[in-house]
Amino acid sequence: MINKEVIDKAADNIRVLSAAMVEKAKSGHPGGAMGGADFINILYSEFLNWDPDDMEWKNRDRFFLDPGHMSPMLYSILTLTKNYSIIDLKNFRQWGSPTPGHPEREVSRGIENTSGPLGQGHAMAVGAAITERFLVARFGEWMAHKTYAYISDGGVQEEISQPAGRIAGYLGLNNFIMFYDSNDIQLSTETDAVTNEDTGKKYEAWGWKVITINGNNPEEIRKALNEANEENEKPTLIIGKTIMGKGALTEDSKSFEKQTSTHGMPLSNAGGSFEKTIENLGGDPKNPFVIFPEVEDYYKEVLSKKAQNAKIKKEEEARWASKNPVLAEKLGSYFSGNAPDIDYGNIPQKDNAATRAASGAVLGYLAQNVGNMIVASADLSNSDKTDGFLKFTKAFKKGDFSGAFFQAGVSELTMAAIANGMALHGGVIAACGTFFVFSDYMKPAVRLAALMGLPVKYIWTHDAFRVGEDGPTHQPVEQEAQIRLMEQLKNHSGENSVLVLRPADVHETTISWKIALENTKTPSALLLSRQNINNLPAKDGTDRFRDALDARKGAYIIQSVNGKPDIVLVANGSEVATLVQGAEKLRAEKGLKIQVVSAPSEGLFRKQAKSYQDEVLPANTPTLGLTAGLPVALNGLVGAKGKVIGVEQFGYSAPYKVLDEKFGFTPENVFNQVEKYLDEYDN
Ligand SMILES: Cc1ncc(C[n+]2csc(CCOP(=O)(O)OP(=O)(O)O)c2C)c(N)n1
């Protein structure tokens, strides 16, 4: 029988620590953390399965926090579980501390996901829950585990919650349990200033089981979690009505609960009394950073039970592994995070095809040769050519996760956040596709993938105005420059936070997929053409695939000259083929010595030796770039005296060949522009 008193004491301890952290840091969010303490305490002590001695244990239950501003609650519970120290709590929000304002993924300490941008945390959890089902379908129920998410009013209001709720309900993710901390207070107002929806009914309509409880009552929490754990058809939403700032008092010992001001500032700044509150919660205002002795003892017991349970589960795994050595090895390789071993030269490509079609061909090969890849599309699989993958598998369905395709529906941001959750869960390679122009809808999740260093693959097709008649709404112009900014932004390991590849023909597309799959440290983006592109010429006329392997250096010479070139022409994607044609004419009619360069990734190129960079883009040589995007996308490559021909306005609706003419993306215009530029350069 669990001692009720110690349970309440532990929750109060979380409140004391949370309030104290924020007070000491002079910034942060105490109110929500204090209200959620009862739930988090019951979840961690009685339900969540993990191995305190092996935090990265692949079969652990996952806990995803959505409102990252409630980090004090998470750090406090993870201090009771010995993943953080009191010193870490005292250094909350300080330079170099492991306790940043919003949690940053650190699995070894129990932080599954970076959170802060509201809504994404629980959508990532949906991705983890899907992944668990995917793996269970392949390796067996012995590796089943639960995924828990914690959401708040802000997350429920965010747009992303709609498809996340729809998808979890549609797929019948009964392994997914979400607690909604419903305290009726948000940042600047109470919730009734912005909403009167019946959230429970909304989730029920999506196919969820919904349980409403007093979220500060341990017995009700326990009962709801038990029910949710027994549910075998649907995801469960536990709506916990909680009290913001539970236990807070004013200077004259009146209640200071349910105050909007406690959302985002220290209690004393918010109008309450830190000292009175700490006393009220059983702490010592002069020394609040303390784990109460009985709570310490209690959590010691909790941890030993967790370790014991994990041991039993691991023994079960060992029995399974000894009976299924081949599967066990496969499972190990899936969780290694290593790139799959693929013979890329064996992937058949049709000459002169669109790079999206070439990507589809690669995906078809991967579907048959990589057992742990999940590909998604936001209702564009036949256009973004992720159907190349789908042809060899099937889409996930409620109760059937034996396929490997995720039909996300029209919900790009959610798809990207779910892909993040898949990568966070581990054991799979996640890829997702849509039109490049709609990468704008995905950006917040791409940014988190970049920050967390998740190797998600983005398949962005229809990469330029050549989508044609669909017009400017569908014609990316500034998108390449935007995503290439992320190539320049370093992650906390000092790497380019995103790898961006815009291949120039079908063979470079195969190689770009190779580079993307071998990039296991950051997200990779493939920018792919809608229209056909002529294969680039092979250097000695024999093996273009072999030449394209040089794409690994980010930029490489397609056509070289003896001695110093008169001009270097540089581009990526389909513009390289246009340069090659223009160069032909210039050589024939002007006798110029022209070096043509394909530069699928400036980020990769800048990592090469200086001597290589100088060879590809020699200094003091006229250099002209051609891009179907904003010129800034190539400015860094052409250098100070270089020139870029690009697109500087939104597109127009017309057949793409007409647009090529109108915008000057023709060999003739390359010819004219080079002449003009060389005149300017010399003068
Ligand atoms: C996408 C996004 N928009 C805005 C914010 C800023 N923000 C942080 S918390 C919050 C209000 C949410 O309140 P709630 O989720 O109810 O948390 P509580 O007040 O209960 O702590 C807002 C607008 C954010 N973190 N993320």
The ligand as a Gaussian input file, in Angstrom:
#p B3LYP/6-31G(d) Opt

LIG

1 1
 C        4.591000      28.303000     -30.307000
 C        4.641000      29.098000     -29.052000
 N        3.950000      30.239000     -28.984000
 C        4.026000      31.002000     -27.869000
 C        4.788000      30.627000     -26.814000
 C        4.922000      31.516000     -25.585000
 N        4.163000      30.882000     -24.480000
 C        4.743000      30.132000     -23.554000
 S        3.662000      29.485000     -22.473000
 C        2.372000      30.287000     -23.217000
 C        0.969000      30.164000     -22.720000
 C        0.607000      28.813000     -22.457000
 O        0.024000      28.650000     -21.238000
 P       -0.244000      27.172000     -20.700000
 O        0.107000      26.231000     -21.751000
 O       -1.616000      27.089000     -20.197000
 O        0.766000      27.038000     -19.525000
 P        0.535000      27.472000     -18.004000
 O        0.119000      28.912000     -18.032000
 O       -0.509000      26.599000     -17.490000
 O        1.879000      27.306000     -17.396000
 C        2.802000      31.003000     -24.299000
 C        1.913000      31.790000     -25.179000
 C        5.496000      29.420000     -26.930000
 N        6.280000      28.959000     -25.955000
 N        5.377000      28.668000     -28.044000

